[in-house]
Amino acid sequence: MHPFDHTPDQRRQLLLDTLQQLESFYAATAAERVTPILEPEEVRRQVRSIDFSEPAAAGEAIGRVIRGLRTYAVHTPHPKYFGLFNPRPVFAGIVADLITAVFNPQMAAWSHAPFANEAENYVVQEMGRQFGYAQDSTDGVFATGGAEANLTAVLCALNHHFPDFAASGLIGMHRQPLIYCSAEAHHSVDKAARSVGLGLQSVRHIPVGEDLRMDIGLLQQALQQDRQAGHRPFLLVGTAGTTGTGAIDELPELRRLADEYGLWLHADAAYGGAAVLHPGLKPYLRGIETADSITFDAHKWMSLPMAASLFLTRHPAILSRTFSIVTDYMPQEAREMPVTDPFTHSIQWSRRFTGLKLYLALSIYGWEGYKEVIGQQTRIGNYLKEQLWLNDWQVMNDTPFPVACFRDRQHHDEAFTQRLLQRVLQAGQSWISRYHVHGQPCLRACITNYATTKKEIDELIAELNRHREE
Ligand SMILES: *Cc1c(COP(=O)(O)O)cnc(C)c1O
């Protein structure tokens, strides 16, 4: 037995010990502090206490890592983590990651991992159907995150509108290509514009209205002006659930302008996309079925461990046109079969079996399980908003999603808001964040955990009320 394999007895013991330590965290997450004490020197000392020239015993090394993560992390799986869409991971997702690590299927070539690739294809088709895409035109690929999925969208839109882009790049263009999104859009759109070489100046951040959605009138004005100036608008990004406030851009209006000006419409539904799984919320995403592509993060509202992001499109040829490369060294077995090699569909080459998390979670909990959880989290979000109002906190955003941006009715300057946030984080009982709504400093709380109940909301409100009086 090679030492890297360990012996069967050692493996059994190490796995049992590891499971026991993980289980004690998973079963009693609520008993932990949510926020760690931030002490960079001490963390660094602990991390570096292992000398790679004198390696430790396996059990000891594993134990140190688990203790370190338990002590020094914001516990996003905690029921009082009211944070940035990071969920408590569902058990099926955790098991999926373990299975993936053992088989380590190579997703680059279909013939290397037929079961894994077909499981991903199935989930791509099924999620496309949930979003309202037609079965025979849905295509897509798993990505490392919403950031990669948004970058994929920019690349697809470029290849769609500039057929020479793959060969001659930006230098072959005669007019300035422009991207449009709301001022509240995720910054990964800016990053994508920088990454592809378009630069930040190619992104028009259209101001939002009172309702925090892209102002359609201003969008139309910008499009008209840019076209008159001789530029080439090519991509419109609508956000279906903004990161800050959960606002949903008016997708039917965006579609209308995209058609009028010849734009690729991309729906960034990284967080909000899960709303299509609940019949009460789905109408808020009306129009998403007309988007040319969609970003959806199953590691947000579908409660999977990072990362499980999807890029979906209703243009079946565009991913190949954008990414396909002919190589000599890749396996050729699948050439004559009706299958696609994922390395011709993705920015990535070697790729992890990310889709298993979604496949397994849907296999075990089904659409019905997700419908219930999404409905439940929405109800808890509504309870949070009600309790905030009843306790003299002013909720500053209006969204059907469980995201609340709020401030004290009387005192809401920058310093007061910041002090309040610091008190909450230092107490370590809850994690909330800060966000500016229409330029006004607010606190932000989001229901990201399927196990969060009214009890945790009552505790958060009591805590906020207390800190406000201090
Ligand atoms: C989270 C988020 C992203 C980025 O996704 P990652 O998975 O963090 O890379 C993009 N857009 C929106 C609207 C998001 O909420």
The ligand as a Tripos MOL2 file, in Angstrom:
@<TRIPOS>MOLECULE
LIG
   15    15     1     0     0
SMALL
NO_CHARGES

@<TRIPOS>ATOM
      1 C1        -23.1960   36.5270   -6.0870 C.3       1 LIG1
      2 C2        -23.4860   37.2430   -7.3370 C.ar      1 LIG1
      3 C3        -22.6020   37.1910   -8.4190 C.ar      1 LIG1
      4 C4        -21.2500   36.5610   -8.3180 C.3       1 LIG1
      5 O1        -21.3530   35.1870   -8.1500 O.3       1 LIG1
      6 P1        -20.1730   34.3400   -7.4810 P.3       1 LIG1
      7 O2        -20.7450   32.9750   -7.4450 O.co2     1 LIG1
      8 O3        -19.9250   34.9450   -6.1420 O.co2     1 LIG1
      9 O4        -18.9850   34.4510   -8.3860 O.co2     1 LIG1
     10 C5        -22.9990   37.7790   -9.6080 C.ar      1 LIG1
     11 N1        -24.1860   38.4160   -9.7040 N.ar      1 LIG1
     12 C6        -25.0470   38.5040   -8.6780 C.ar      1 LIG1
     13 C7        -26.3490   39.2350   -8.8630 C.3       1 LIG1
     14 C8        -24.7260   37.9260   -7.4570 C.ar      1 LIG1
     15 O5        -25.5800   38.0280   -6.4210 O.3       1 LIG1
@<TRIPOS>BOND
     1     1     2 1
     2     2     3 ar
     3     2    14 ar
     4     3     4 1
     5     3    10 ar
     6     4     5 1
     7     5     6 1
     8     6     7 2
     9     6     8 1
    10     6     9 1
    11    10    11 ar
    12    11    12 ar
    13    12    13 1
    14    12    14 ar
    15    14    15 1
@<TRIPOS>SUBSTRUCTURE
     1 LIG1         1 GROUP 0 **** ****
